Amino acid sequence: MNLDTLISPDAVISNHAIKSKKRALEMLAEQLAKEASRDQPAAEEIDALKIFQLLTEREKLGSTSMGHGVALPHTRTGLTDHAIGAFLKLDQGIDFDSPDDQPTDLIFALIVPEHYTDEHLKILAYLATLFNNKNFCKTLRQSTENEDIYDHLIHWQITSQAS
């Protein structure tokens, strides 16, 4: 899987002083809407509020936190015809209803088309493997620039396939 087809450099946000899960999901929804709207005519801009509502509805089913400071909020939607990701790195961890009760500071949000049943699960499994790597997460936490974070996302993906 190529992460560069899932997330653009512009979809990496870092060092924000967000204090709540709600605000983190709002920010990610805004970025996902921007990314999805790039493929649409100007008159058909994607509504960030709708994406936020979908992500929130998914969270009500159970937290998308993996623990150890990582969450993978995701949803299926008719608003896009391809998978789109956005990544948020926080200065301070927030309560994300994590199974280990640890604050969450690395959040990768994902929207996929409604018909992406198998693809959705494959992308989530890949992201879970990626963010389960402690060294990878440590590298992201130590990175201060969005460009560096993006490069690490892409670099890890490339090197992991080579091994």
N, C-alpha and C positions, 0 to 999 in steps of 0.2 A: 504494500500500500504506500502511496506517495502522499505524505502530509501536505506537500505544496499544492496538491489539487483540492485539499480540504480547507486550508487556511491561507490567507494572504498575509504579507507583512503588515498591512494596515489593520489587520484584525487582532493584533497583539497589543494589549494594554497592560501597563505596569505601574507600580508604585502609587497606587491610589489609596487614599485614606478612607476607604469605604467601611462603614461600621455595621452593616446588616446584610443578611442573605437577600432580602428584598431588593436593596439598592444594587447589590452585585448582579442579580438577575436582570434588573432594569438596564444596567449599563451593558451587559452582554447582549440583551435583546436589541438595544439600540445599534450595537455594532453588527449583529447578525442581520438586522434590517438593512443597514447600509450595504453590507456585502451582497445580500440578495437583490437589492434594488439596482445594483450595477448592471444586472442582466436584463432589466426591465425598461420599457419606454418610460420617459419622465412622468407621464400621466399615471403610470401604474406603480408608483413607489410602494414598497412593502411597509406595512404598519408595524412599528416596533411594539406598540401596546398589545397587538394580537400575539406576537411572539412571546412577550412577557407573560401573557395570560396562559399560553400553552405550556411554557416552562414551569409556571407556578402550579398549574393543574397537575403536571407530572410529579412535582415535588410533594403534592398532597397525597399521592399514592405511596410515597416512601422517599426518604432522602436519597439523592444521587451521590452523596458523599461516599468515597471509598475508605475514608480514614486517612491517617498520617498526613493530614493537611491538604488533601486533594478531593475535588468534586468534579463530576462529569454530568452536569445538567443537560438533558436532551429531550427532543420531542420530534414526532412526525407531523408533517403539515402539508397542506396543498399550496402553500405560499411559494414554494420553490420546486424546481425540477431536478435539483442535484444537492448533494450534501454540502453543508457550509458550517465551518467552525469559527469560533472566536475564543481567545485565551485571555484571562485576567490574572495578573499576579499582584497580590495585595501586600502593602507594607506590613500590616498587622493582620493576623488571622481573625476570622469571624466565626460565629456559631452557625454551622451549616447542618445541624442535627446529625453530626458525625457518629458512626457506631463506636468509635473509640473516645468520644467526647473531646477530641483535640480540635483546636481552632483550624479553620481552613483558609489557606492563602494562595493555593494554585487551583484555578477553576477553568476547565475547558468545556465550553458550551457547544452544543451540536444541534442543528436542525437538519432533518432529512425529509425527502418527499414521502407521502403516505404509502406509496407502493414499495418502499425500500425496506421490506420486512427483514430479509436475510442480510442485506447490505448493512442495515442499521445495526444489527447484532455483531456483524464482523467488525465494523468501525469501532463500536464500543469495546469489543474484546481487544482490539489493537490498542486503543487509547488506554485501557486498563493495564495492559502489559507495559506500555510506555511509561505511564505514571506510577507503576508499581516499582520501578527501578529507583532505588534510593539515591544512587549517584546522579542519575538524571535530574531528579527533583532538587537535589542539593545544588547542582549546577544552575538550574533555573532560579533558585532562591538567591544565589550569589550574583546573578546577572542583573545589571542595572539599566541596560538599554533595551528598548523593544527590538531593535535589529539583532542584538546578540541573542535574545530569547528565541526569536524566529529562527535564526541560524542554528541554534542548539536543537530546536524541534526538528528541523530538516536534517541536520547532521546525524543525530541519533538514529533517526529513521533509516538513513542511508547505510550507516555502519552496522546497524542491527541486521539488515538483510544480507550483508556481506559475510556475517559470521555463521 
